[in-house]
Amino acid sequence: MGAPPGANGSTSGRRLPMSEHVISLLEQMLEEQKRQTSLLQQIAAQSQSLIEVMAEEEEGCNEAQLLTYLSGSPIQRGY
């Protein structure tokens, strides 16, 4: 059964053969997408781990204990 008209660039509904070059490019694109997906999954897992560690550290952190900014300069309490 042929592809519906327009599904593969054909207006008659006949299947057009793909050149080996096009097939090779599509395979390369698929491999790159798989590689990118894997990297994104790694980033997501590492981000989740970082968030969990930060949440655990924050549990023991009391705002009253914070005496300096990240730069090291003292916090001026104006109350």
N, C-alpha and C positions, 0 to 999 in steps of 0.2 A: 504494500500500500504506500503510495507516495505521500510526501509532505503536503499540507494544505498550501494553497497559493500564497506566496510571499514569505513562507516560513524559512526558506533557505535562500532568499534572494530571487527566486524564480517566480515569474508571473503565471506560468502555465501549470504549476503544481508538480512538475517533474523534478526529480532530485538532480542537483548539479554535483558533479564530482568535485571534491575538495582537492586542491593541489597538495602535494607533500609538504611544500613550504608552509602553507596555511596550517596544516595539521601540526607541523613541528612548532609553529608559533603558539598555537593554542595549547599544546602540551607544555611548553615553557611557561606560559601564563598560569596554567593550572598548578604547576610545581611551585611557582613563585607565590601564588595565593596560599598554598599549603604551608610554605615556609613562613609567610607573614602571619598566618593563623596560629601557628605554633609559637611564634615569638609573642604574639598578643596574649596567648594563654599563659605563657611564662610571666609576662609583665603583670597580668591580673593576679596570678598566684603570689608573686612577690609583693604586690601592693597589699593584698589581703593580709599577708604575714606581717608586713610593716604596720598596718592599721591595728592588728591585734596586739603587737608589742607596744605600740604607742598607747593603746587603751589601758593595758596593764600598768604601764608606767604612770599614767594619769590618775589611776585609782589611788595611788599612794601620794599624789601631789596635792597639796593644799594651797590655795591661792595666797594665804597668809604667809606661806614660806617663800614666796617669790619676792626677792629683794632687788633683783637686777634684771634689766632687759637682756636680750640675747647678745647685745653689743658689749655688755658688762657694765654699762652705766647704771647708777642706782635709780630705783623707781621712787619718784617723789609722790608720796601719799598726801593728797590735799583735802583730807577730811578731818 
